[in-house]
Amino acid sequence: MKSTSNEDIVKFGKKLRIDLPKNLGDLIYSFRYRAAFPKSIQSKAPNGQRSLGSRNWHCF
């Protein structure tokens, strides 16, 4: 699996006309550890599990 580089983020940000933050590393960190995934991704969670904004699914 290819990791995402800062160049990839800038390239697609320009293509999608998105204003990017100056700290691109924080953008990735936020979605990995702090921010909730969009509903379209959360709906893919296995039954009885949900995401806490990371790649892992947790049972509650």
Residue pairs with C-beta under 8 A, 6 or more apart in sequence:
4 28
6 24
6 25
9 20
9 24
9 27
9 28
10 20
10 24
13 19
13 20
20 27
21 27
31 37
31 53
32 53
32 54
32 55
33 53
33 54
34 53
35 53
36 42
36 51
36 52
36 53
37 51
37 53
41 51
42 50
42 51
45 51
45 57
46 57
48 59
49 57
49 58
49 59
49 60
50 57
50 58
50 60
51 57
51 58
52 58
